[in-house]
Amino acid sequence: MSTIGVLTVALLVLAVAPVFALHGGTNRLRLSLWIAAAGATLATAAAGTIVATGSTVARTLWSPAPYAHLAIRMDPLGAAFAAIIAGAAVFASIFGTAYARPRRVDDATYPLFILAMLMVTGAANVFTFLVAWEGMALASFVLVLGDGLERPRRHAAVLYLGMTHLATVLATAAFFLVAHAAGTTDFAAMAGAHLSTVRASAVFILAVVGFGTKAGLIPFHIWLPRAHPVAPSHVSALMSAAMVKTGIYGILRVSFVLLGPGEHWWGVALILAGCVSAILGVLYALMEHDFKRVLAYSTVENIGIITIAIGAALVFRSYGLDAAAAAAILAALIHSVNHATFKSLLFLGAGAVQRSAHTLNIDRCGGLIHTMPVTGAAVLVGSLAIAGLPPFNGFVGEWMLLRSLVSLAGAPVGSIAGATAVIGLGGLALVGGLALACFVRLFGITFLGVPRSADAAAAKEPRAVMSGVLVALAVACVAGGVAAPALVRMLRPVAVSLVGARGATVEPWHGIALDPGGSLSPAIIALCLVIAAPLPWLLIRAIFGKSTRTTGPVWSTGVAFRPTMQYTAISFSKPIRLFFSRVLVPERQVSVSYHGTSPLPKLVRYSGRVPAIFEERFYLPARGIAIWSAGRIRLLQNGSVQVYLLYLMAALVTLLVVAR
C-alpha cells in the first residue's frame, strides 16, 4: 500500500474508533482506545516515511462546494509534526486503556481529537486547516470539560475555549492576508505570493500571536496551566506533548513556507519572546505544588526554548545564512520530538501517582520510590531528560540550540541580532539551571523521604499496561539521547524543504556535526558516563575499605521524627523565590496572636502565594473592561423595531461604502 493509502486508512480508523465508545462500558472504551492506538501507529509509520524520504503526498477527501475542498497534502514539515502527534497518541492511548474510565462523550471525543490534530498538520488549504483546527479546539474543550460538575474544570474549559478561538481569529486573518495576495487558498500556491514588507510583517505578527496562543507562549499562556492539569492524564499528555506543537507547526508554516525570507527583527522578536516564556515558565513551575501544574508550566518553558530556535533560524535566513538557519531548525525539531517523549512520560507518570496515591499535591506524597519503584525510576529518567542532562534526549536539542546561538553571536549579522543571541545564550543557561532545580524538587519531594500521608504510604504500582508504557517511554528518552544522530539524519529533509540546506551531517562514531560549527557524539558521551559513574565509589572503597556504618532512626533533636519535619516544596524553592522576588512578586500574610498581654506568641499563622501576574494584572482588568463595554452596548437593544431598522440601514450603507 502507498504512503498516502496508509495515511488515509489511519485517518479512517481514527474516525471509526468513537463508534465503539458511544455504547458505553469499560470494555468498549478499551476497544476504542486500542483502535485509536492502531490508527495512530499507522499514522506514525506513514508520516515517518514521508519525513525520511523528503516526499510529499496529497489526496482530496471531500469537495462539498467549489470553494471548499477537504484535502490533505503532507510535506516533510507537516509529516514531522504528524509523527510527533501520532507517536504521542500511541503511548497515551495504550496508557488510557488501563487508566481511563467510561464517560461516553469524552470517550468518543478522544479519537476525534487525534484525528483533528493530524488533519491540521496535513491540511492542503485554508478550508481544511480551519475545519481541522476548530475540530481540535472543540474536541479538546470537551475533554477538558469532562462531566462539567467541578467548577475549576468548567472555568478552565471556558477559558481555554475563549483563548483558542482568539487564536483561530488571528490565524485566519494571517492566512487570508496571504490568500488575498496569492488569489487562492491552497497552501502550495500561497507559498509563491508576493507580499509587501508591511503586509508580510502583519501576517507574521498575526501568526505568532495566534499560533503562539495555542502553543502557550507567554503572555498568551494563561489557559495552559489551568486546562492541562484538570484533564485526564492521558489527555493531558496528548495536549502537552502534541497539541501545543500545532502552534509551533503553524509558526513554522507561515514563517518559512508562506512568507519566505523576511525581516531580521522577526527572529529577534521570537528569541526575546522565547527567553521570556522559558524563564518565567520554569520559575512558575518551581512555585507550584500540583504535579501536573508543574508539568504544565514546564511546557511553557520548553515551548519558549523551541521558539528561541525558530527565532535564530529566522535571523540566519534573513541574512542569507541558510546552513546556519537549517541547523537552528533542526534544533527546534529535535527538541519538539524529545519534548513530546519526556513530557508524555511525566504526565502519564503523574497519572500513575494520582491513581495510586489519590493526590497530585507533591507535599502529600513522599517515599513513593519504595512502593512504586517502576514508576519512580521512569519518572526519574523523564526528570533527568527534561532537565537537559546527558545522555538523555533533552540534552541534544538544547546543545544544538546553544551552538546555533553561539554561531549567531559571532556571525556577520546586525548588532541587534548579535546582542539578542547573547541574551538568548544567557537565558538558555539560566533556564537549564532552574529546570534542574525544578525537577530535583519535583522528584525528591514526591518519591524520596518517607510518606507524608496515609494514601502515599498505601500506594502501589499501577496496572501492568500503565507501567509498561512508562518503561517504554523511559527507554525512548535514553535511546533518543544516545541515537540522536539517527534522528538528525531523519529530520534533515525537513530543513532542506524549508531553507534548502541540511544544517548538519552525521560523522563516524555516530556524531553530529553542525554546518555552522560544533560537533557532538552522544554515544561517546554516554559511554564515558557509564564508565565514570562507578569510579567515585570504587575510589572510596579502595581508600577506606568496606563501610562498617550502620543505619538507625533519624535524629530529630531529641523528639520523635514526624513526616512533616521533611523538606517541603515551599522550603525547597524559597531561596529561588526570594532571589527572583522582583519578577515573581510573591505575596505573604503573617498574623500573630499572643497570650493576653504577654509578649510571647500563642499562635502564628502564615499564608503566601505567587500571583499569576499576567492573569491578574492584564487579563482580569481586560475582562472587566469587556463586561463594562458589553453593558453599555446592550443599551442599543431597546426593543424598538424602528431603531433596529435604522441599524440595518446604517450597516447596509457602511458595507456599500466599504465595497466600493
N, C-alpha and C positions, 0 to 999 in steps of 0.2 A: 504494500500500500504506500502511496506517495505521502510526503510530509504533510501536505495540505489535507489529504484524506484522514490521516491520523489526528490532526488538529481538529478537523470537523467532527470526527467521531467523539473526541474528548469533550467538545462543547455539547454535543447531543447527550452524552452520558450525564453530564452535569445538569442539563435541562430536565432529564427524566428523573434524576435522583429524588427531587422533592415529592414526587407522587407517592413514594413508599412511606415517607414520614407523615403525610397528611392523615393517614388512617390511625395514627397514634400507637402507643405501645413501645416499650423499651426495645423489643426485638426488631420492630420495623424501623425505629430510629437508628439502631446499629446498622441495619442493612443499608439504609440511606447514606449513612456516613461512610460505609465501606465502598459503596458505589461512587460517592464523591471522591474518595481516595483513589479509586481506579481511574476516574476521569482526570483527576489532577496528575496522576502518574503518566498517562498518555500525553497530556499537555506538556509535561516536563520533557518527555522524550522528543516530542515534535519541536518544541522551542529550542532545546539544546542542539538539535540537528541544524536548525536554521542559523543559530549563532556560530556554531563550529564551521559551517560551510560558507558563511557570509552570503547566503542566498536570500531571496525574497519570494514569498508565496502569497497568492491572492485568490479570493473567491467571493462571489456575490451570494448572500444568503436569502435575501428577500427584497423585492422592489415594490413597495406599496404605492408609490407615486413617482412621476418623472423626476421630481426634485428630491426624493427621499429613497436612498438605496442603503439597505443594511448590508454592509460588505466588510470583509476582513482583508487586510493586507499587512502581513507581518514581515518586517525587515529585521536586520540584526539588532537594532536598538530595541524595538518592541519585543522581539523574542527574548532578549536578555532579561527584561523585566517580567515577561510572561513566565520564564523559567524560575525566577525568584518567587513569584506569586504561587505558581503551581507546586514548586518544591516545598514551600512552607505549608501549603494546603494539604499535602500528603501527610506530613507528620501531625498537623493539627487535627485532621480528620480521624486518623487512626487513634490518636490520644482520646478524641471525643467519643469513640465507640465505648470506652470504659468510663469516661468522665461525665458525658452529657446526660441530662435527664429529660424525658419527653415533655415537650410543651407545645407541640403541633406547629403553631405559626413560626416560632423560632426555628424549629427543626426543618421545616420546608424552606425557609429563607436561606439557610446556611449554604447549600449548594449553589443557589442563585447568586449569592454574594461572590463566590469564587468565579462563577461564570461571568458575572458583570466585570470583575477586575480583569479577567483575561481578555474580554472584549474591548476594554479601554486600551490595553496595550496593542491590540490588533486592529483597531478601528482604521478603516481606509479613508474615511471622510468625516466631516464635522458632524453630520447627522448621526452616524453610527457612534461616534465618540460621545455625543451628548446623551443619546439614549442609554448607552452603557454607563456613563458617568452618573446619571440620575438613578439608574437601577442600582448601582453600587451604593450610592448615598442612601436610598430608601431601604435597601436590604440591611445595611449596617445600622441604620436607625432602628429598625425592628429588632435586630439582635441586641442592641444596647438597651432598648426599652424593656424587653422581656415581657413579663406579665403586667408591668406598669404599676405594681402595688407599692413599691418602695419609692418614697419621694426623691431621694438622691438619684435614682435611676431615671425618673421622669425628667428631672432638671437637666441631667447630663445628656439625655437623648434629645431634648428640645434644643439645648444649647448647641449640640453637635449638628442638628438638622439646620439650624439657622446659619451657623458658620459655613457648613458645606454648601448651602445654597448661595451664600455670598461668594464662595469660590467659583461656583458654577457661573454666576453672572459675569464675573471678571474674566474667567477663561473664555466664555462665549464671546465677549466683547473683543478679546485679543484675536480669536480665530476669525471673526467676521471683518475685522480691520484688514487682515491679510487676504481673506477671501474676496473682499471688495476690490482690492488691487489686482488679484490674480484672475478674477472673473469666474471662479469655480470654488467649490467647497471640498474638492478632492485633495487630500494631503500631498499626494505625489506631484500634482500640478501646482499646488500652492507654493511648493519649495522654490519655484522659479520666479516668484512675484517680485517686481521692483518696488521697493518702498523708500520713501524719503527718510532722511535721518530722524526727523521729528516723529513720523508715524512709526518707524521701526522702534524707536525708544519708547513710545507709548505702548506698543504691543509688548515689549519686554517688561515694562513695569506692571502692566495688567496681568501678564502671565506669571511673573514672580509672586505678586500678591495673591492671585487666585490659586495657583498651584502650591505656593508656599503655605497657604492656609490649610490645604489638605495634608501637606507634608508635616505641619506642626512647627513651622519656623516662628520664632518669637518676633513680633508680638501677636501673631495670629494663632497662637498655640493653645489658647485657654480651654478649648474643648477637649484637648487630648488627655490631660491628667484627670479629667472628670469621666470621660467616656470609656477609656481603656480599662480602668480598674473595675467598673461595675459590670462589664460584660463577662460571660462565662470564660474561663481561662483559655480554652481552645479558640474562642472567638477573639479574645484579647491578643493572643499570639498572632493570629492572622491579621488583625488590624495593625499591630505594631510592626510586624515583620514584613507584611506585604502591602496593605492598603496605603500606608503613608508613602510607599515607594511610587505609587501612581502620581503623586505630586512631583517627585523627583523626575519621573519619566516625562511629565508634561513640561517641566522647565527645560530639560534637555531637548525635547522635540521642537519646542518653539525656538530656543536659543541657537541651536546648531543646524536644524533642518529647515525650518520655515524662514528664519531671518538671515542665516549665514553670518559671515564675519561682521561684527558690529563695533560699537564704541568701546574703548578700553575701560570707561567708567562703569560699564555693566559688570565686568568682572570684579572691579574694585568694590562695588556695592555689595556683590554677593559674598566676597571674602569677609567684609566687615559684618554683614548680617549673619553669616555663618559663625563668626567668632562670638558674637553676642549670644546666639542661640546655644552654642556649645558650652560656653562658660556659665551662663545663667541656668541652663538646663541641668548641668551636673551639680551646681550649687543648690538648686531647689531639690534635686534628688537627695542630696546629703541631709536635708532638713526634714524629710518625710519619714513616717513611721509605718506606713502601709506598704507591704511588699510590692504590690502592683503599682502603686503611685510612684515608688522609687523607680521602677522599670519604665513607667510612662514618661517621667521627666528625663530619664536616661535616653529615651527615644528622641526627645527634643535635642539632647546633646549630640547624638550620633547623626541626626539629620543636619545639624549645624556643621559637623565635620565633612559630610558629603557635599554640602553647599560650598564650603571653602574650596574643595577640589574643583567643583564646577566653575567657581569664580576664577580660580587660577587658570583653568583651561580657556576661559573666555578672554582673559588678558593676553595670554600667549597667542591666541588665534588672531586677536585684533592687531598684533604686531607681526603677523605672518610666520610665527614660530610654531609650525604645525606639529613637528615631532614632540616638542615640549607639551603642546596642548593635548596631544594623544596620550602622553604619559599621565597627565593630570586626569583625563577622562578615565583611563584605566584605574587610577587610584579611587575615583568615585564609584566605579562599577564594582571593583573588588570589595570595597568597604560596604557597598549595598548588599552584595551577596553574603558577606561574612556577618553583617548585622542581622540579616534575616535568619541566619543559622543560630547565633548565640542568643538573640532575643527570643526566638521561638523556644529554645531550651529553657531560658529563665522564666518566661511567662508560664510555660507548661509546668516547670518546677514549682512555681508559685501555686498553681492549681493543685498539685500533689500535696503541698504543705497545707493549703486551705482544707482539702478534703480530709486529711489525716488529723491535723491539729485544730481544725474548726476555727481558725482565725488567720487573718493576714497582718495583724499587728505584730511586728517583729519583737516588740518588747514583751509579748506574751508567749513567745516561743522559747528557744534556748535548748541546747542539748539534743537537738533532733538528729545530729550525726550518729548518735548511739542507737536510736530506734529506727532511723530511716537512712541507713548508710549508702544505699544505691542512689537515692535522691540527693543526698548531701554531696556525694562525690561528683554527680553530674552537675549540680548547681555550682560546685567549686570550679569545675572546668569552665562553665559558662561565665563565672565571675572573673576568672583569670583571662579569658578571651576578650570580654568586653572592656577589661582594664588595659588591653593592648600589650600584654606581656607575651614574649616569645616562649615556646614555639607555637602558640595558639593562633588561630586565624585572624583575630583582631589586630595583631601586630603588623601584618604585611601591608594592609591598606593604609594604615597610619604612617608607616615608614615611607611608602610610595608618595603619599601626600607631603610628608616632611621634605623629601628630596625635591619634589616639584616646587615647593615654596622656596627652598634654598636656591634652586635654579632661577626662579623668578626674581629673587632678590639680587642676583648677580647678572641677570640678562639685560640686553640693551633695550630697556623699556623706560617709560617716563618715571620721573622721580616719585610721583604719587603712587604709581603701581609698585615700585620697588619698596617704598616705605610701607605700603599696605601688606606686602609679602612679609616684611619683618614683623608687623603686627600679627599676621597670621601665624608665623612661627612661634612667637611668644604665647599667643592664645592656645595653640595646639599643645605646647609644652605644659602650660598651666592646666589644661583640661586633662591631660594624661595623668598628672599627679593627683588631681581631685577625683578622677574616676577610680583610681586605685584605692584612695581612701574611702570612697563611697561603697565599693563592693567588698572591701575588707570589713567595713561596718555592717553591711547587709548580711554577709555570710557569717561573720563572727557572732553577731547578736542572735541570729536565727538558729544556727546549727551548733555553735560551741557552748561551753559552760554547762550549766545544769538547767533542767526545765523550769520555766517561770510560772507555769500554770498546770493544772491537773490534766487538761486536754493535751498539752505538749508532752507531758510525761506518758500519756497513754497512746501517743501517736505510733503509727506503724507504717511500713511500706505500702504504697498503693497497689492496685492490681497489676499483674504481670505485664499487661499491654501498656499501661502508662509508664511503668519502669523501663520497659523495653524501648519505648520511644525516647525517653530521656537519655538512655545509654547510647542509642544510635545518634542522637544529636550531639552528645558529648564527643563521640568518636569523630563525627563530622567536623567539630571545632578543631580537633587535633589534626585531622587529615587536611583540612583547609589551610592550616598553617604550614605543615610540612610539605604538602604537594601544591603550594601556591603557584609555582611556575606553570603547572599544567592548566590551572585556572586562568592565568595571564594569557597563555597561548590560545585558550579557547575564546577569550573575550577580545582579542586583538581585532578580529573582523568588525566589531562594533566601532572601535576607534577609527579604523580605516574608512568605514562608511560615513563617519561624521566629519572627519578632517583630512582624510587621505593619507594618514601616516599610522604606523604601527605603534609607536610610542615606547616599545620595549622589545627586547629579544631574550630568548631563553638560552643560557650558556651551558657548557658542560658542568657536571656536578649539580645539575638542576638548579642553577642560579638564575636570578632575574637581573637583567642589565637595562636600566632606563636609558633611552636615547639622549636625554639632556645630560646624563651623567649619574653615576652611582650604581652599585650592584649589591646584590644580597643573595645569599644561599640559605634558605630556610632549613634545608636538610642538614647542612653542616652545623648550623646554629643548634638545631635540635640534638644532633649527635654530641656536640660539645656539652650541652646542658645535661644530657643523660650521663655522660662520663663524669662531669664535675659535681653533680648533685651529691653523691655519697662521699666525696673527698673530705669535707669537714668532719663528718662522723668518723671516718677511718683515721684521720689525723688525730682527733681527740682520743680515740680508742688506743692508737699506737703510743701516745704520750702518757696518758693517765691510766690506761688499762680498763678493765671492765668495771662499770659503775656498781658500787655497793649501796647506792642510795635507795631508800625505801619510801613509799608513799604513806601519807597519813591524812587525817582530817585537815580541812582548810583552816588556817589560822585567821581568826577574825577578832583580834584584840580581846580575847578572853570571853567573848559572848558566843552563843550558838549561831552558826552560819545559817543565813537565810538566802533564798534565791534572789530576793530583792536587793541584796548587797552587791550584786554583779553590776558591771558597767551596763548602762542603758544606751539607747540610740541617741538620746539628748546629750548625755555626758560625753559620748564619743565625738559628736560633731560640734560641741560647744566652742572649742578653740577656733574652728573654721568659721563658725557663726560670728564670733567676736571679731575676727580679723576682717571679715567681709561685711561688717555691720553697716557700712555706708551704702553697700549695694543691696543687701537683703532687708535692711531697715527692720530688725526684729523688734517685737513689742513684748513687754512683760509687765505683770502686775504682782506686787508683793503686799500682803496685808498681815499685820501682826496684832494679836490680842494679848493682853497682859493679865497677870494675877492681881486684880484690883488696882491699887496704886503702886504696886511693886514694879520695879524696872525690869524684872525677869519676864521673858516672854512665855505665854501659855500655849499659844498656837501660832504657827507661821503658815500662811497659805501663799503658794506661788503658782502663777499661770503665765505661760508665754506662748507666742506663736510667731511664725514668719509669714507676713501677709503676702498674698498674691498681688504684687504691685500693679501689674498691667490690668488685672481684672478690677481691682478696687479703685485705682486712680484714673483709669481711662474708660473701660467698658461699662462699669456701673453708672458713672455720670452720663455717658453717651446713651445708655438705656433710659435714664431719667429724662434726658432732653427729647428722646424719641417719643416717650409716653406723653410728655407735655405737648409736643407738637401734634401728636395724634388727637389729643383732646381739643386743641384749637381748630384743627382741620375738621373735626367732627361737627363743628358749628355750621359748616356748609350744608350739612344734611338736615335741613329744616322742615322737610315734609311738603314743600310747595312744588307742585308739578310745573308751574311757570318758571320757577328758578332752575329746576332740573333741565327744562328745555333750553333755557339760556346757557347753561353749562355745555350742553350738547352743541349748540350753535357756536359757542366760543371755541370749543375743541375742534370742530369741523373747519372753522376759519383758520385756526392755527395750523392744522395739518395741510390745508391748501397752500398756505404761505410757505411752509417748510418744503412741500413737494415741488414748488417752483424752483 
